[in-house]
Structures are given as C-alpha cells and as structure tokens.
Amino acid sequence: MSTIEKVKEEILVEEAIGLNHEIVLHNDDVNTFDHVIDTLVRVCNHDDLQAEQCAILVHYKGKCTVKTGSLEELKPQCSALLDAGLSAELI
C-alpha cells in the first residue's frame, strides 16, 4: 500500500470514528411523554412519530439512543436536552 493510500485510509477511519457518538436518553419519573416528545422534536429534529417511538422505548427499556453524529454536532443538542430537564448523556 502506498503512502497516499495509507493517508487516505487513515482519514476515512478518523471520519468514521468522529461520527460514532450518541446521545442516550434515560428514563425518569419526572417528565411526561408529551414533554419528552416535544423536546426531541425541537432539539433533535425528530418528526412526531420518531420522537414518540423514542419516548416509548425510553419508558419500557430504560434508555434509547436518540441521535448519532459528530461530537461537535451533538454537544449542544445534549446540553439542550439536559436544560429541558431530560436525563441524557453523550457517549
């Protein structure tokens, strides 16, 4: 493999790694389904059905990945979920 091919491969790997972050929403006993759904629509740009499905998964499974992407993209979204009173983490 040539040096150029190695560099191209390293760049592709770095780009793929950069997109492997997730916002995980956790269940709590405080927030209503409507609040969770409205917040996911507003913050994560979910449509109503996707937000509702995530809320149901969080309720019955305890957690759900609600968004994947780069760390830079997800940091402000995770902060907005936390500011809205939801229990979320960025992994």
N, CA, C and O atoms as CSV, one atom per row, in Angstrom:
chain,resi,resn,atom,element,x,y,z
A,1,MET,N,N,0.849,-1.167,0.000
A,1,MET,CA,C,0.000,0.000,0.000
A,1,MET,C,C,0.898,1.235,0.000
A,1,MET,O,O,1.859,1.314,0.766
A,2,SER,N,N,0.581,2.190,-0.860
A,2,SER,CA,C,1.400,3.396,-0.966
A,2,SER,C,C,1.111,4.332,0.213
A,2,SER,O,O,0.124,4.171,0.931
A,3,THR,N,N,1.985,5.295,0.387
A,3,THR,CA,C,1.821,6.278,1.460
A,3,THR,C,C,0.522,7.058,1.294
A,3,THR,O,O,-0.172,7.327,2.274
A,4,ILE,N,N,0.198,7.418,0.070
A,4,ILE,CA,C,-1.043,8.163,-0.195
A,4,ILE,C,C,-2.261,7.325,0.174
A,4,ILE,O,O,-3.207,7.835,0.774
A,5,GLU,N,N,-2.243,6.050,-0.179
A,5,GLU,CA,C,-3.360,5.163,0.163
A,5,GLU,C,C,-3.496,5.035,1.674
A,5,GLU,O,O,-4.611,5.021,2.196
A,6,LYS,N,N,-2.364,4.940,2.388
A,6,LYS,CA,C,-2.398,4.843,3.848
A,6,LYS,C,C,-2.997,6.105,4.466
A,6,LYS,O,O,-3.802,6.027,5.394
A,7,VAL,N,N,-2.606,7.251,3.954
A,7,VAL,CA,C,-3.131,8.512,4.471
A,7,VAL,C,C,-4.633,8.602,4.212
A,7,VAL,O,O,-5.392,9.007,5.093
A,8,LYS,N,N,-5.063,8.225,3.006
A,8,LYS,CA,C,-6.486,8.247,2.683
A,8,LYS,C,C,-7.261,7.311,3.605
A,8,LYS,O,O,-8.350,7.653,4.064
A,9,GLU,N,N,-6.707,6.135,3.876
A,9,GLU,CA,C,-7.367,5.179,4.755
A,9,GLU,C,C,-7.462,5.730,6.172
A,9,GLU,O,O,-8.495,5.587,6.826
A,10,GLU,N,N,-6.393,6.356,6.650
A,10,GLU,CA,C,-6.406,6.941,7.989
A,10,GLU,C,C,-7.455,8.044,8.098
A,10,GLU,O,O,-8.138,8.155,9.117
A,11,ILE,N,N,-7.585,8.853,7.062
A,11,ILE,CA,C,-8.591,9.921,7.060
A,11,ILE,C,C,-9.991,9.329,7.110
A,11,ILE,O,O,-10.838,9.817,7.858
A,12,LEU,N,N,-10.248,8.297,6.333
A,12,LEU,CA,C,-11.557,7.647,6.340
A,12,LEU,C,C,-11.874,7.060,7.710
A,12,LEU,O,O,-13.004,7.168,8.186
A,13,VAL,N,N,-10.894,6.449,8.335
A,13,VAL,CA,C,-11.099,5.880,9.674
A,13,VAL,C,C,-11.393,6.990,10.672
A,13,VAL,O,O,-12.306,6.859,11.487
A,14,GLU,N,N,-10.631,8.083,10.620
A,14,GLU,CA,C,-10.863,9.200,11.531
A,14,GLU,C,C,-12.247,9.807,11.326
A,14,GLU,O,O,-12.913,10.170,12.295
A,15,GLU,N,N,-12.683,9.920,10.075
A,15,GLU,CA,C,-14.015,10.454,9.802
A,15,GLU,C,C,-15.089,9.527,10.350
A,15,GLU,O,O,-16.071,9.999,10.921
A,16,ALA,N,N,-14.927,8.234,10.190
A,16,ALA,CA,C,-15.894,7.265,10.702
A,16,ALA,C,C,-15.938,7.295,12.218
A,16,ALA,O,O,-17.016,7.229,12.810
A,17,ILE,N,N,-14.782,7.393,12.851
A,17,ILE,CA,C,-14.737,7.449,14.306
A,17,ILE,C,C,-15.423,8.707,14.809
A,17,ILE,O,O,-16.112,8.668,15.828
A,18,GLY,N,N,-15.248,9.811,14.118
A,18,GLY,CA,C,-15.841,11.076,14.515
A,18,GLY,C,C,-17.360,11.057,14.527
A,18,GLY,O,O,-17.974,11.882,15.203
A,19,LEU,N,N,-17.976,10.151,13.809
A,19,LEU,CA,C,-19.430,10.078,13.734
A,19,LEU,C,C,-20.015,9.033,14.673
A,19,LEU,O,O,-21.214,8.758,14.620
A,20,ASN,N,N,-19.197,8.455,15.520
A,20,ASN,CA,C,-19.661,7.366,16.366
A,20,ASN,C,C,-20.096,7.807,17.753
A,20,ASN,O,O,-20.006,7.025,18.700
A,21,HIS,N,N,-20.559,9.026,17.895
A,21,HIS,CA,C,-21.048,9.490,19.185
A,21,HIS,C,C,-22.562,9.393,19.206
A,21,HIS,O,O,-23.219,9.452,18.166
A,22,GLU,N,N,-23.108,9.242,20.409
A,22,GLU,CA,C,-24.552,9.079,20.565
A,22,GLU,C,C,-25.056,9.914,21.718
A,22,GLU,O,O,-24.354,10.110,22.711
A,23,ILE,N,N,-26.275,10.405,21.585
A,23,ILE,CA,C,-26.999,10.944,22.727
A,23,ILE,C,C,-27.942,9.841,23.177
A,23,ILE,O,O,-28.784,9.370,22.412
A,24,VAL,N,N,-27.786,9.438,24.430
A,24,VAL,CA,C,-28.636,8.411,25.010
A,24,VAL,C,C,-29.574,9.090,26.011
A,24,VAL,O,O,-29.129,9.770,26.935
A,25,LEU,N,N,-30.852,8.899,25.812
A,25,LEU,CA,C,-31.870,9.437,26.707
A,25,LEU,C,C,-32.260,8.351,27.701
A,25,LEU,O,O,-32.501,7.205,27.322
A,26,HIS,N,N,-32.319,8.727,28.988
A,26,HIS,CA,C,-32.644,7.773,30.043
A,26,HIS,C,C,-34.033,8.063,30.609
A,26,HIS,O,O,-34.502,9.202,30.595
A,27,ASN,N,N,-34.669,7.025,31.098
A,27,ASN,CA,C,-35.982,7.145,31.704
A,27,ASN,C,C,-35.881,7.872,33.033
A,27,ASN,O,O,-34.876,7.767,33.737
A,28,ASP,N,N,-36.919,8.601,33.367
A,28,ASP,CA,C,-37.031,9.212,34.685
A,28,ASP,C,C,-38.494,9.187,35.106
A,28,ASP,O,O,-39.374,8.841,34.319
A,29,ASP,N,N,-38.737,9.552,36.336
A,29,ASP,CA,C,-40.107,9.559,36.860
A,29,ASP,C,C,-40.687,10.966,36.900
A,29,ASP,O,O,-41.689,11.206,37.574
A,30,VAL,N,N,-40.070,11.889,36.189
A,30,VAL,CA,C,-40.445,13.292,36.291
A,30,VAL,C,C,-41.151,13.801,35.039
A,30,VAL,O,O,-42.202,14.434,35.137
A,31,ASN,N,N,-40.591,13.533,33.876
A,31,ASN,CA,C,-41.070,14.140,32.635
A,31,ASN,C,C,-42.214,13.351,32.008
A,31,ASN,O,O,-42.248,12.121,32.043
A,32,THR,N,N,-43.147,14.103,31.435
A,32,THR,CA,C,-44.279,13.480,30.754
A,32,THR,C,C,-43.868,13.048,29.345
A,32,THR,O,O,-42.868,13.513,28.798
A,33,PHE,N,N,-44.663,12.149,28.781
A,33,PHE,CA,C,-44.428,11.737,27.398
A,33,PHE,C,C,-44.470,12.952,26.476
A,33,PHE,O,O,-43.628,13.089,25.588
A,34,ASP,N,N,-45.445,13.829,26.683
A,34,ASP,CA,C,-45.588,14.995,25.813
A,34,ASP,C,C,-44.355,15.892,25.870
A,34,ASP,O,O,-43.901,16.392,24.841
A,35,HIS,N,N,-43.809,16.097,27.079
A,35,HIS,CA,C,-42.619,16.940,27.208
A,35,HIS,C,C,-41.432,16.299,26.493
A,35,HIS,O,O,-40.693,16.982,25.785
A,36,VAL,N,N,-41.247,14.998,26.675
A,36,VAL,CA,C,-40.142,14.293,26.017
A,36,VAL,C,C,-40.295,14.381,24.501
A,36,VAL,O,O,-39.333,14.688,23.796
A,37,ILE,N,N,-41.476,14.117,24.006
A,37,ILE,CA,C,-41.729,14.141,22.563
A,37,ILE,C,C,-41.495,15.545,22.003
A,37,ILE,O,O,-40.804,15.707,20.997
A,38,ASP,N,N,-42.064,16.547,22.647
A,38,ASP,CA,C,-41.899,17.927,22.175
A,38,ASP,C,C,-40.428,18.345,22.167
A,38,ASP,O,O,-39.975,19.032,21.252
A,39,THR,N,N,-39.684,17.921,23.199
A,39,THR,CA,C,-38.275,18.289,23.299
A,39,THR,C,C,-37.448,17.595,22.221
A,39,THR,O,O,-36.560,18.213,21.633
A,40,LEU,N,N,-37.727,16.322,21.954
A,40,LEU,CA,C,-36.998,15.610,20.901
A,40,LEU,C,C,-37.278,16.212,19.531
A,40,LEU,O,O,-36.378,16.288,18.694
A,41,VAL,N,N,-38.500,16.637,19.294
A,41,VAL,CA,C,-38.841,17.280,18.025
A,41,VAL,C,C,-38.074,18.600,17.898
A,41,VAL,O,O,-37.496,18.890,16.851
A,42,ARG,N,N,-38.074,19.388,18.961
A,42,ARG,CA,C,-37.446,20.707,18.929
A,42,ARG,C,C,-35.922,20.631,18.879
A,42,ARG,O,O,-35.292,21.340,18.094
A,43,VAL,N,N,-35.332,19.780,19.706
A,43,VAL,CA,C,-33.876,19.757,19.858
A,43,VAL,C,C,-33.193,18.849,18.839
A,43,VAL,O,O,-32.179,19.222,18.250
A,44,CYS,N,N,-33.750,17.660,18.635
A,44,CYS,CA,C,-33.094,16.656,17.784
A,44,CYS,C,C,-33.661,16.590,16.381
A,44,CYS,O,O,-33.234,15.763,15.575
A,45,ASN,N,N,-34.616,17.452,16.081
A,45,ASN,CA,C,-35.249,17.493,14.762
A,45,ASN,C,C,-35.943,16.184,14.393
A,45,ASN,O,O,-36.004,15.814,13.220
A,46,HIS,N,N,-36.465,15.488,15.405
A,46,HIS,CA,C,-37.245,14.284,15.132
A,46,HIS,C,C,-38.600,14.697,14.572
A,46,HIS,O,O,-39.089,15.792,14.851
A,47,ASP,N,N,-39.201,13.814,13.781
A,47,ASP,CA,C,-40.605,14.031,13.455
A,47,ASP,C,C,-41.424,13.482,14.627
A,47,ASP,O,O,-40.876,12.834,15.519
A,48,ASP,N,N,-42.723,13.739,14.623
A,48,ASP,CA,C,-43.556,13.339,15.760
A,48,ASP,C,C,-43.503,11.840,16.030
A,48,ASP,O,O,-43.410,11.424,17.185
A,49,LEU,N,N,-43.561,11.028,14.981
A,49,LEU,CA,C,-43.559,9.574,15.147
A,49,LEU,C,C,-42.238,9.080,15.726
A,49,LEU,O,O,-42.227,8.250,16.634
A,50,GLN,N,N,-41.137,9.585,15.206
A,50,GLN,CA,C,-39.824,9.168,15.706
A,50,GLN,C,C,-39.665,9.555,17.173
A,50,GLN,O,O,-39.165,8.759,17.968
A,51,ALA,N,N,-40.081,10.756,17.539
A,51,ALA,CA,C,-39.977,11.206,18.928
A,51,ALA,C,C,-40.856,10.352,19.838
A,51,ALA,O,O,-40.449,10.002,20.946
A,52,GLU,N,N,-42.051,10.018,19.376
A,52,GLU,CA,C,-42.950,9.175,20.164
A,52,GLU,C,C,-42.361,7.779,20.361
A,52,GLU,O,O,-42.423,7.230,21.461
A,53,GLN,N,N,-41.796,7.211,19.316
A,53,GLN,CA,C,-41.183,5.885,19.421
A,53,GLN,C,C,-40.003,5.899,20.392
A,53,GLN,O,O,-39.838,4.969,21.182
A,54,CYS,N,N,-39.187,6.945,20.336
A,54,CYS,CA,C,-38.073,7.049,21.281
A,54,CYS,C,C,-38.582,7.155,22.716
A,54,CYS,O,O,-38.034,6.522,23.619
A,55,ALA,N,N,-39.621,7.948,22.927
A,55,ALA,CA,C,-40.184,8.099,24.269
A,55,ALA,C,C,-40.707,6.767,24.803
A,55,ALA,O,O,-40.527,6.450,25.978
A,56,ILE,N,N,-41.346,5.999,23.944
A,56,ILE,CA,C,-41.862,4.680,24.351
A,56,ILE,C,C,-40.712,3.737,24.681
A,56,ILE,O,O,-40.761,3.021,25.681
A,57,LEU,N,N,-39.672,3.735,23.840
A,57,LEU,CA,C,-38.501,2.886,24.120
A,57,LEU,C,C,-37.846,3.266,25.442
A,57,LEU,O,O,-37.482,2.393,26.229
A,58,VAL,N,N,-37.697,4.549,25.687
A,58,VAL,CA,C,-37.094,5.007,26.948
A,58,VAL,C,C,-37.941,4.539,28.121
A,58,VAL,O,O,-37.408,4.086,29.133
A,59,HIS,N,N,-39.243,4.645,27.990
A,59,HIS,CA,C,-40.142,4.248,29.075
A,59,HIS,C,C,-40.046,2.756,29.381
A,59,HIS,O,O,-39.959,2.365,30.545
A,60,TYR,N,N,-40.062,1.930,28.350
A,60,TYR,CA,C,-40.094,0.480,28.567
A,60,TYR,C,C,-38.715,-0.168,28.672
A,60,TYR,O,O,-38.574,-1.190,29.343
A,61,LYS,N,N,-37.698,0.399,28.026
A,61,LYS,CA,C,-36.356,-0.197,28.037
A,61,LYS,C,C,-35.396,0.521,28.989
A,61,LYS,O,O,-34.335,-0.009,29.321
A,62,GLY,N,N,-35.767,1.716,29.424
A,62,GLY,CA,C,-34.929,2.465,30.353
A,62,GLY,C,C,-34.015,3.472,29.686
A,62,GLY,O,O,-33.562,4.420,30.327
A,63,LYS,N,N,-33.738,3.278,28.409
A,63,LYS,CA,C,-32.894,4.225,27.675
A,63,LYS,C,C,-33.052,3.981,26.186
A,63,LYS,O,O,-33.553,2.946,25.747
A,64,CYS,N,N,-32.602,4.982,25.418
A,64,CYS,CA,C,-32.685,4.880,23.958
A,64,CYS,C,C,-31.713,5.875,23.356
A,64,CYS,O,O,-31.613,7.010,23.822
A,65,THR,N,N,-30.998,5.458,22.326
A,65,THR,CA,C,-30.174,6.383,21.570
A,65,THR,C,C,-31.107,7.226,20.713
A,65,THR,O,O,-31.851,6.700,19.885
A,66,VAL,N,N,-31.060,8.543,20.918
A,66,VAL,CA,C,-31.976,9.429,20.203
A,66,VAL,C,C,-31.302,10.194,19.068
A,66,VAL,O,O,-31.981,10.784,18.226
A,67,LYS,N,N,-29.950,10.185,19.041
A,67,LYS,CA,C,-29.249,10.904,17.984
A,67,LYS,C,C,-27.823,10.388,17.896
A,67,LYS,O,O,-27.200,10.103,18.919
A,68,THR,N,N,-27.304,10.267,16.685
A,68,THR,CA,C,-25.903,9.903,16.471
A,68,THR,C,C,-25.273,10.962,15.581
A,68,THR,O,O,-25.959,11.616,14.795
A,69,GLY,N,N,-23.976,11.124,15.708
A,69,GLY,CA,C,-23.282,12.087,14.872
A,69,GLY,C,C,-21.943,12.462,15.459
A,69,GLY,O,O,-21.383,11.743,16.287
A,70,SER,N,N,-21.441,13.590,15.021
A,70,SER,CA,C,-20.142,14.059,15.498
A,70,SER,C,C,-20.298,14.681,16.877
A,70,SER,O,O,-21.377,15.143,17.249
A,71,LEU,N,N,-19.228,14.684,17.611
A,71,LEU,CA,C,-19.220,15.251,18.957
A,71,LEU,C,C,-19.616,16.725,18.913
A,71,LEU,O,O,-20.386,17.181,19.758
A,72,GLU,N,N,-19.106,17.464,17.951
A,72,GLU,CA,C,-19.397,18.895,17.831
A,72,GLU,C,C,-20.882,19.152,17.578
A,72,GLU,O,O,-21.445,20.118,18.092
A,73,GLU,N,N,-21.507,18.293,16.790
A,73,GLU,CA,C,-22.928,18.438,16.485
A,73,GLU,C,C,-23.791,18.078,17.693
A,73,GLU,O,O,-24.806,18.727,17.946
A,74,LEU,N,N,-23.393,17.053,18.432
A,74,LEU,CA,C,-24.236,16.523,19.492
A,74,LEU,C,C,-24.114,17.254,20.821
A,74,LEU,O,O,-25.060,17.245,21.609
A,75,LYS,N,N,-22.975,17.888,21.094
A,75,LYS,CA,C,-22.793,18.576,22.377
A,75,LYS,C,C,-23.899,19.588,22.673
A,75,LYS,O,O,-24.494,19.537,23.750
A,76,PRO,N,N,-24.189,20.507,21.749
A,76,PRO,CA,C,-25.247,21.478,22.066
A,76,PRO,C,C,-26.636,20.837,22.160
A,76,PRO,O,O,-27.484,21.308,22.917
A,77,GLN,N,N,-26.871,19.769,21.396
A,77,GLN,CA,C,-28.165,19.103,21.479
A,77,GLN,C,C,-28.325,18.396,22.820
A,77,GLN,O,O,-29.395,18.454,23.426
A,78,CYS,N,N,-27.281,17.735,23.284
A,78,CYS,CA,C,-27.340,17.065,24.573
A,78,CYS,C,C,-27.533,18.094,25.691
A,78,CYS,O,O,-28.310,17.867,26.618
A,79,SER,N,N,-26.840,19.200,25.603
A,79,SER,CA,C,-26.999,20.274,26.593
A,79,SER,C,C,-28.430,20.800,26.600
A,79,SER,O,O,-28.988,21.078,27.662
A,80,ALA,N,N,-29.019,20.936,25.425
A,80,ALA,CA,C,-30.400,21.422,25.335
A,80,ALA,C,C,-31.377,20.425,25.954
A,80,ALA,O,O,-32.346,20.825,26.599
A,81,LEU,N,N,-31.127,19.128,25.763
A,81,LEU,CA,C,-31.978,18.111,26.394
A,81,LEU,C,C,-31.860,18.194,27.912
A,81,LEU,O,O,-32.860,18.115,28.625
A,82,LEU,N,N,-30.646,18.352,28.395
A,82,LEU,CA,C,-30.429,18.474,29.845
A,82,LEU,C,C,-31.083,19.742,30.380
A,82,LEU,O,O,-31.700,19.719,31.445
A,83,ASP,N,N,-30.954,20.839,29.654
A,83,ASP,CA,C,-31.573,22.102,30.063
A,83,ASP,C,C,-33.090,21.988,30.132
A,83,ASP,O,O,-33.740,22.681,30.915
A,84,ALA,N,N,-33.650,21.106,29.303
A,84,ALA,CA,C,-35.103,20.890,29.297
A,84,ALA,C,C,-35.534,19.941,30.419
A,84,ALA,O,O,-36.721,19.650,30.563
A,85,GLY,N,N,-34.578,19.462,31.209
A,85,GLY,CA,C,-34.908,18.605,32.342
A,85,GLY,C,C,-34.885,17.123,32.038
A,85,GLY,O,O,-35.258,16.310,32.883
A,86,LEU,N,N,-34.447,16.758,30.827
A,86,LEU,CA,C,-34.380,15.352,30.481
A,86,LEU,C,C,-33.057,14.766,30.977
A,86,LEU,O,O,-32.088,15.492,31.203
A,87,SER,N,N,-33.033,13.457,31.140
A,87,SER,CA,C,-31.825,12.769,31.569
A,87,SER,C,C,-31.153,12.181,30.323
A,87,SER,O,O,-31.627,11.203,29.745
A,88,ALA,N,N,-30.035,12.804,29.925
A,88,ALA,CA,C,-29.358,12.401,28.704
A,88,ALA,C,C,-27.857,12.391,28.938
A,88,ALA,O,O,-27.334,13.093,29.803
A,89,GLU,N,N,-27.182,11.572,28.141
A,89,GLU,CA,C,-25.720,11.540,28.204
A,89,GLU,C,C,-25.186,11.446,26.790
A,89,GLU,O,O,-25.844,10.928,25.888
A,90,LEU,N,N,-23.980,11.957,26.618
A,90,LEU,CA,C,-23.284,11.902,25.336
A,90,LEU,C,C,-22.170,10.896,25.444
A,90,LEU,O,O,-21.266,11.040,26.267
A,91,ILE,N,N,-22.234,9.858,24.599
A,91,ILE,CA,C,-21.204,8.820,24.637
A,91,ILE,C,C,-20.540,8.699,23.281
A,91,ILE,O,O,-19.642,7.876,23.104
